[in-house]
Amino acid sequence: MKKNYTSLTIAILGIILGALLTLTVQKAVYSKKYQFDGDYDRWRKLNLILQEIERNYVDTIDMKKMTDAAVEAALAELDPHSIYLPPVQLENSEVELAGNFEGIGIQFNVPNDTAVVLSAIPGGPSEKAGIQTGDKIIRVDENVIAGTKTHLDSMVRYMKGPAGTKVKIVVSRDGEIIPFDITRDKIPVNSIDAAFMVDDRTAYVRLAKFSMTTYKEFAEASTRLLSEGMKRMIFDLRDNTGGYLEQASLLVNEFLDDDAEIVYFEGLHRPRRDFKANGKGKLKDVEISVLINDGSASSSEIFAGAIQDNDRGIIVGRRSFGKGLVQEPVNFTDNSGIRLTVARYYTPSGRCIQKPYSKDYQYDVYERYMHGEMTNADSMKVDQSKKFYTMGRRVVYGGGGIIPDIFVPMDTTKATPFHISCNKKATTMRFASAMFDRYKSVIAPISDFAALEKAVKAMPLESEFLSFAKTRDGLVPGPGEWEESRKWLMPQIYGLVGRFSKMGETAYYKFSLEIDDVYRTAYEAPSIVQ
């Protein structure tokens, strides 16, 4: 909930800590000496310094910038997740987790310095106006964004705006320039990227984040999957950086028996609070395997930790990020805010999985790679002193992320020079856009995966891609490279072309799973703790 504070810039740090104080000053002829009582807890000294800078500094000072810098410096002395968010960053972070935003309702990418519409959100303003998949956006109001190297953030800013306001979008479609007058509205933002059956009893669900709408989306998806025969779920939390703790708790509750511990947290100024299952979950009889990696953090780790500590399912992949801290928002009337760590959270076995703070904290994932952890489980750094036990007396460790029950190494064989170069230049994405232009009438109407797979595999995409890579990007595979790269690149290409169909992201993930080692390992392994 937003808190209202005075916007006095000099004293903003005092506001944060509830200390707007009067200082005693002694004046001298050529110098000033201030009494400081050593009470650092009340921030008198810092308020005094900011005041003196404003009154006496030799040049003009941007006090807002100075104050922001002071806030950032102060928070930097705490933990890596206590941060200051200027207005734009705060708005973006809140929109990302809110589950909806106000805008025109499209998904797009920018493969060739031009925004290409991937889809118009059903029922949204753009779909109602007639925007179609594959349209190239030339102009937003008076801002030309095609071929101008416009930053992605700027494109989004031009299109977003309060519900009820109007915006003119000019697109290119099959060589024809078409203007649209669109009235912005509230747009739902899904946190579930894909949810579908992979066989007659197994479902795959990929969750991108824990937003305010996650539980509602998950409940709807799981109800549908149960009706389609789901007895087992492979739940993909890879690269899910977290979000709302309550949403993670609601999802775990679906799988656990009554009174099972989900998570608890406590801090110096926060008494212990426990989250327990209520036994009313609809998925208590569904087997579950959870996929994680080094990008799985916070609420993702709460979910994985609860499943693991209750011996409810199997965790597959690589060690998670290791964020065991709870942030509380404090927002200010200038639309900035802080996210302050107020507690640590603990999995049911009592472990805090927060990794150690260090000067290289932000580069920890890179260090893991350099130390061989991504390719060899024996290279994983485990703090043996932080040993805990699951409900079934299996040993688990704290102090550095969730360690999977089944480790799946990173496959480095796919990283041929040709493959790496294609990724750097986004060759596959740009090629997919070009192919949609060519085969639009075939791809766009398809809503069935079998029909889509048949259609894309009947197209000469392999030869066309090699020609595209050579003529557009000067990329030619070396001897033996294509034979090695094609088994990884072609499913990706099928998926990127396929998501221009009515199936959207589901098409992409259905094609991608066939080259996904972590998914394959989870699928083939038992999902019940032995």
C-alpha positions in Angstrom: 0.0 0.0 0.0 1.4 3.4 -0.9 2.5 5.6 1.9 2.3 9.4 1.8 5.3 11.4 2.8 6.3 15.0 2.5 8.5 15.7 -0.6 11.1 17.9 1.1 14.2 16.9 -0.9 16.8 17.8 1.7 15.2 15.7 4.3 14.1 12.7 2.2 16.5 10.3 4.0 15.1 11.5 7.3 11.6 10.8 5.9 12.6 7.2 5.0 13.6 6.6 8.5 11.0 8.7 10.2 13.5 11.3 11.5 13.0 14.9 10.5 15.2 16.6 13.1 16.5 20.1 14.1 20.2 20.5 14.3 22.1 22.8 16.7 24.5 25.1 14.8 27.5 27.3 16.1 28.7 29.9 13.7 32.2 31.3 13.4 33.6 34.0 11.1 35.3 31.9 8.5 34.2 28.4 9.4 31.3 26.6 10.8 31.4 23.9 13.4 28.3 21.7 14.1 27.6 19.7 17.1 27.1 16.1 16.2 26.1 13.8 19.0 27.1 10.6 17.3 23.5 9.4 16.9 23.9 7.8 13.5 20.7 5.9 14.0 18.7 9.1 13.5 20.6 10.3 10.3 21.3 13.9 11.7 24.7 14.1 10.1 23.5 13.2 6.6 20.6 15.6 6.7 23.0 18.3 7.8 25.4 17.6 4.9 22.6 17.8 2.3 21.4 21.1 3.8 24.9 22.6 3.7 25.4 21.5 0.1 22.2 23.2 -1.0 23.0 26.4 1.0 26.7 26.9 0.3 28.0 24.9 -2.6 30.0 26.9 -5.2 27.9 25.8 -8.2 24.3 25.2 -8.9 23.2 21.7 -7.7 20.5 19.4 -8.8 19.3 18.6 -5.4 17.0 15.8 -6.6 19.9 14.1 -8.3 22.0 14.6 -5.2 19.3 13.2 -2.9 18.7 10.2 -5.1 22.5 9.5 -5.0 22.5 9.7 -1.2 19.6 7.3 -0.9 21.2 4.8 -3.3 24.5 5.1 -1.4 22.8 4.5 1.9 20.9 1.5 0.7 24.1 0.0 -0.8 25.4 -0.4 2.7 22.6 -2.9 3.5 22.0 -5.9 1.3 21.9 -6.3 -2.5 18.1 -6.3 -2.7 17.3 -3.2 -0.7 17.1 -0.7 -3.5 15.9 2.7 -4.5 13.6 3.0 -7.5 13.2 6.3 -9.4 9.7 7.0 -10.7 10.2 5.3 -14.1 11.7 2.1 -12.6 9.1 2.0 -9.9 6.3 2.2 -12.4 7.8 -0.5 -14.6 8.3 -2.8 -11.6 4.7 -2.3 -10.4 3.3 -2.8 -13.9 5.3 -6.0 -14.3 3.8 -7.5 -11.1 0.3 -6.0 -11.3 -1.1 -8.4 -13.8 -2.4 -5.6 -16.0 -1.4 -2.3 -17.5 -2.9 0.4 -19.6 -2.0 0.5 -23.3 -3.0 -0.8 -26.8 -2.7 -4.5 -26.1 -0.1 -6.0 -28.4 3.0 -8.3 -28.1 5.8 -7.5 -30.5 9.5 -8.0 -31.1 12.0 -5.9 -33.0 14.0 -8.3 -35.3 15.2 -5.7 -37.8 15.0 -2.2 -36.2 11.2 -2.5 -36.8 8.6 -3.6 -34.3 6.7 -6.6 -35.7 3.4 -7.5 -34.0 3.5 -11.1 -32.6 -0.1 -11.0 -31.5 -2.9 -8.6 -30.6 -4.2 -9.6 -27.2 -7.7 -11.0 -27.6 -10.4 -8.5 -26.7 -7.8 -5.7 -26.4 -8.0 -2.3 -28.2 -5.6 -3.3 -31.0 -7.5 -6.5 -31.9 -10.7 -4.5 -31.9 -9.2 -1.9 -34.1 -7.9 -4.4 -36.6 -4.2 -4.8 -35.8 -3.0 -8.2 -37.0 -0.1 -10.5 -36.4 2.8 -9.6 -38.6 2.0 -5.9 -39.0 5.1 -3.7 -38.9 4.7 -0.6 -36.8 6.0 2.4 -38.6 4.8 5.3 -36.5 3.2 5.9 -33.1 1.5 9.3 -33.2 4.2 11.6 -34.6 7.1 9.3 -33.5 8.6 7.3 -36.4 10.0 4.1 -34.8 10.8 2.0 -37.9 14.4 2.1 -39.1 15.3 4.8 -36.6 17.1 2.6 -33.9 14.4 3.6 -31.4 15.1 2.0 -28.1 12.6 -0.7 -27.1 11.7 1.2 -23.9 10.8 4.3 -25.9 8.6 2.3 -28.2 6.7 0.9 -25.2 6.4 4.3 -23.6 4.9 5.8 -26.8 2.3 3.0 -26.9 1.4 2.9 -23.2 -0.9 5.5 -21.7 -3.9 6.0 -19.5 -7.1 4.1 -20.4 -9.4 6.2 -22.5 -6.7 8.2 -24.3 -6.2 7.8 -28.0 -3.1 7.0 -30.0 -2.5 6.7 -33.8 -0.6 3.6 -34.9 0.6 3.4 -38.5 1.5 0.0 -39.7 2.9 -1.6 -42.9 0.9 -4.7 -44.0 1.9 -6.5 -47.2 3.5 -3.3 -48.5 0.4 -1.2 -47.7 0.5 1.7 -45.2 -2.5 1.5 -42.8 -3.3 4.0 -40.0 -5.3 3.0 -36.9 -6.9 5.2 -34.3 -6.8 3.2 -31.1 -8.3 4.0 -27.7 -6.1 2.7 -24.9 -7.6 0.4 -22.2 -6.6 -1.9 -19.3 -4.7 -4.9 -20.7 -4.2 -8.2 -18.9 -0.6 -9.4 -18.6 -0.3 -13.2 -18.2 2.2 -14.8 -15.9 1.7 -18.2 -17.4 3.6 -18.5 -20.8 2.3 -22.0 -21.6 0.1 -24.8 -20.2 -0.6 -27.9 -22.2 -0.6 -31.7 -22.2 2.5 -33.4 -23.5 0.9 -36.9 -23.3 -2.3 -38.4 -22.0 -1.4 -37.9 -18.3 1.4 -35.3 -18.2 1.1 -31.5 -18.4 3.7 -28.9 -18.9 3.2 -25.5 -17.3 5.7 -22.6 -17.6 5.4 -19.7 -15.2 7.2 -16.5 -16.0 6.6 -14.6 -12.7 4.5 -14.4 -9.6 2.2 -11.5 -10.3 -1.0 -10.5 -8.6 -3.0 -12.6 -11.1 -0.8 -15.7 -11.0 -3.0 -17.9 -8.7 -6.1 -17.0 -10.7 -4.3 -17.9 -14.0 -2.9 -21.1 -12.5 -6.2 -22.2 -11.1 -7.9 -21.8 -14.5 -5.1 -23.6 -16.3 -4.9 -26.5 -13.8 -8.7 -27.0 -13.9 -8.5 -27.2 -17.7 -5.6 -29.6 -17.6 -7.3 -31.8 -15.0 -10.3 -32.1 -17.4 -7.8 -33.2 -20.1 -6.5 -36.0 -18.0 -3.6 -34.5 -16.1 -2.1 -36.9 -13.4 1.4 -35.3 -13.5 2.7 -31.8 -13.9 6.1 -30.6 -15.0 6.2 -27.1 -13.6 8.8 -24.9 -15.2 10.2 -22.1 -13.0 13.4 -21.6 -14.9 14.4 -17.9 -15.1 11.4 -16.9 -13.0 12.8 -14.2 -10.8 9.9 -14.2 -8.3 7.3 -11.7 -7.3 4.6 -11.9 -4.6 5.2 -14.3 -1.8 1.5 -14.8 -1.2 1.0 -15.9 -4.7 3.7 -18.5 -4.4 2.1 -19.7 -1.2 -1.3 -20.1 -2.8 0.2 -22.2 -5.6 2.1 -24.5 -3.3 -1.1 -24.9 -1.2 -2.7 -26.6 -4.2 -0.2 -29.5 -3.8 0.1 -30.0 0.0 -1.9 -31.7 2.7 -3.5 -29.8 5.5 -1.2 -28.1 8.0 2.0 -28.7 5.9 4.5 -26.0 6.3 5.0 -23.8 3.2 7.3 -21.1 4.4 7.9 -18.8 7.3 9.7 -15.4 7.6 11.0 -13.2 10.4 13.2 -10.2 10.9 14.4 -7.9 13.7 11.3 -5.8 13.3 9.0 -8.5 11.9 7.8 -11.3 14.2 7.7 -14.8 12.8 4.9 -15.4 10.4 4.1 -18.9 9.2 2.3 -19.9 6.0 0.7 -23.4 6.1 -1.4 -25.4 3.7 -5.1 -25.6 4.4 -5.7 -29.0 2.8 -8.1 -27.7 0.2 -5.8 -27.8 -2.8 -7.1 -29.5 -5.9 -3.7 -30.9 -7.0 -2.8 -33.0 -3.9 -3.0 -36.2 -6.0 -1.1 -34.8 -9.0 2.6 -35.8 -9.3 4.9 -32.8 -9.7 8.4 -32.2 -11.0 9.8 -28.6 -10.7 12.3 -27.3 -13.1 14.8 -24.6 -11.8 18.0 -23.0 -12.8 20.3 -20.1 -11.7 17.6 -17.6 -12.8 15.0 -19.0 -10.5 14.8 -16.7 -7.5 12.7 -15.6 -4.5 9.1 -16.8 -4.8 10.3 -19.5 -7.2 12.6 -20.8 -4.5 9.8 -20.6 -2.0 7.7 -22.9 -4.2 10.6 -25.3 -5.0 11.7 -25.3 -1.3 8.2 -26.2 -0.1 7.8 -29.0 -2.6 11.3 -30.4 -1.8 11.1 -30.1 2.0 7.7 -31.8 2.2 9.0 -34.6 -0.1 6.1 -33.7 -2.4 7.9 -33.9 -5.7 11.3 -33.8 -7.5 13.3 -30.7 -8.2 15.2 -30.9 -11.5 17.8 -28.7 -13.2 20.6 -26.6 -11.7 21.0 -24.7 -8.4 18.7 -21.7 -8.0 19.8 -18.1 -7.6 19.8 -18.0 -3.8 17.5 -15.1 -2.6 16.1 -15.7 0.8 15.1 -12.1 1.7 11.7 -10.4 1.9 11.4 -6.9 0.5 8.7 -4.4 1.6 7.7 -1.5 -0.6 7.8 2.1 0.6 6.6 4.6 -2.0 6.9 8.4 -2.0 4.6 11.1 -3.4 7.2 12.0 -6.1 6.4 8.4 -7.5 9.8 7.0 -6.4 10.2 4.4 -3.8 12.4 1.9 -2.0 12.3 -1.8 -1.6 13.6 -2.5 1.9 14.6 -5.9 3.1 12.6 -6.5 6.3 12.9 -10.2 6.9 14.5 -13.5 5.8 12.3 -16.4 4.7 12.9 -20.0 5.6 11.8 -23.2 3.9 9.8 -25.8 5.9 13.0 -27.6 7.1 14.3 -24.3 8.5 16.8 -23.4 5.9 17.4 -19.9 4.6 18.7 -20.2 1.0 20.1 -16.7 0.8 23.6 -16.9 -0.8 26.4 -14.9 0.9 26.7 -11.2 0.1 30.0 -10.4 -1.6 31.6 -7.8 -3.8 30.9 -10.1 -6.8 27.3 -10.8 -5.8 25.9 -9.7 -9.1 28.4 -11.8 -11.0 27.7 -15.0 -9.0 26.1 -16.8 -11.9 29.1 -16.1 -14.1 31.4 -17.4 -11.3 29.4 -20.6 -11.1 30.0 -21.1 -14.8 33.7 -20.4 -14.5 34.0 -22.8 -11.6 32.4 -25.6 -13.7 29.2 -25.8 -11.7 27.0 -25.5 -14.7 28.5 -28.7 -16.3 29.5 -30.7 -13.2 27.5 -31.2 -10.0 30.7 -32.0 -8.1 31.8 -28.4 -8.7 28.8 -27.0 -6.8 29.7 -25.1 -3.7 27.7 -26.4 -0.8 27.9 -25.1 2.7 28.1 -28.4 4.6 27.6 -26.6 7.9 24.0 -25.6 6.9 22.5 -29.1 6.9 18.8 -29.6 7.2 16.3 -32.5 6.8 13.1 -32.9 4.8 10.0 -34.3 6.3 11.2 -37.7 5.0 14.7 -37.2 6.6 16.5 -36.5 3.3 19.4 -34.1 3.7 19.1 -30.7 2.1 21.4 -27.6 2.4 20.9 -23.9 3.0 23.0 -20.9 2.4 23.0 -20.8 -1.3 19.9 -21.5 -3.3 17.8 -24.7 -3.8 20.0 -27.6 -4.9 18.0 -29.9 -7.3 17.3 -33.5 -6.5 18.4 -34.3 -10.1 21.2 -32.2 -11.6 21.1 -31.6 -15.3 24.4 -30.1 -16.7 24.4 -27.4 -19.3 24.9 -28.9 -22.8 27.8 -26.9 -24.4 27.9 -29.1 -27.5 25.3 -26.8 -29.2 27.6 -23.8 -28.9 29.2 -23.9 -32.4 30.6 -20.6 -33.6 27.8 -20.5 -36.2 25.1 -21.0 -33.5 26.7 -18.4 -31.3 26.9 -15.9 -34.1 23.2 -16.5 -35.1 22.2 -15.8 -31.5 24.3 -12.6 -31.3 22.7 -11.2 -34.4 19.2 -12.5 -33.6 19.3 -14.2 -37.0 16.6 -16.8 -36.1 14.1 -14.2 -34.9 14.6 -12.0 -38.0 14.3 -15.0 -40.2 11.1 -16.1 -38.6 9.6 -12.7 -39.2 10.6 -12.9 -42.9 9.1 -16.3 -43.2 5.8 -15.2 -41.7 5.6 -12.4 -44.3 6.0 -15.1 -47.0 3.7 -17.8 -45.5 1.3 -15.6 -43.6 -1.8 -17.0 -45.3 -0.8 -20.5 -44.3 0.5 -19.9 -40.7 -1.8 -17.3 -39.3 -5.1 -19.3 -39.2 -3.6 -22.5 -37.6 -4.8 -23.3 -34.1 -3.9 -27.0 -33.9 -0.3 -28.2 -33.2 -0.4 -31.2 -35.5 -1.5 -29.1 -38.4 1.1 -26.4 -37.5 3.9 -29.0 -37.3 3.0 -30.4 -40.6 2.8 -27.0 -42.2 6.2 -25.6 -41.0 8.0 -28.9 -41.8 6.7 -28.8 -45.3 8.2 -25.4 -45.9 11.9 -25.2 -47.1 12.9 -23.5 -43.9 16.3 -25.2 -43.5 17.6 -24.1 -47.0 15.9 -20.7 -46.6 17.6 -20.1 -43.3 21.1 -20.9 -44.5 20.5 -18.6 -47.4 19.1 -15.8 -45.1 22.1 -16.2 -42.7 24.5 -15.9 -45.5 23.0 -13.0 -47.5 21.7 -10.9 -44.5 24.4 -11.5 -41.9 27.3 -13.0 -43.7 27.1 -16.2 -41.6 28.2 -19.5 -43.2 28.6 -22.6 -41.0 32.1 -24.2 -41.1 32.8 -27.8 -41.9 30.5 -30.0 -39.9 28.9 -27.1 -38.0 25.5 -27.2 -39.6 25.2 -31.0 -38.9 25.7 -30.2 -35.2 23.8 -26.9 -35.1 20.7 -27.9 -37.1 19.3 -30.3 -34.4 19.2 -27.3 -32.0 18.4 -24.4 -34.4 15.6 -26.0 -36.5 13.2 -26.7 -33.6 13.9 -23.1 -32.4 13.1 -21.8 -35.9 9.9 -23.9 -36.1 8.8 -22.5 -32.8 9.6 -18.9 -33.7 7.7 -19.2 -37.0 4.9 -21.2 -35.3 4.2 -18.5 -32.7 2.9 -16.3 -35.4 0.0 -18.7 -35.6 -3.1 -18.6 -33.3 -1.2 -20.9 -30.9 1.2 -18.1 -29.9 3.7 -19.0 -27.2 2.3 -22.5 -26.9 3.6 -23.3 -30.3 7.1 -22.1 -29.4 7.3 -24.2 -26.3 5.9 -27.3 -27.9 8.7 -27.2 -30.5 11.3 -26.2 -28.0 10.7 -29.0 -25.5 12.1 -31.6 -27.9 15.6 -30.1 -27.5 15.2 -29.2 -23.8 17.5 -31.5 -21.7 16.1 -30.4 -18.4 12.5 -31.0 -19.4 13.5 -34.4 -21.0 15.2 -35.5 -17.8 12.2 -34.5 -15.7 9.8 -36.3 -18.0 11.8 -39.5 -18.0 12.5 -39.5 -14.2 10.0 -40.5 -11.5 8.2 -37.5 -10.0 7.6 -39.3 -6.7 10.3 -39.1 -4.0 11.8 -42.5 -3.6 
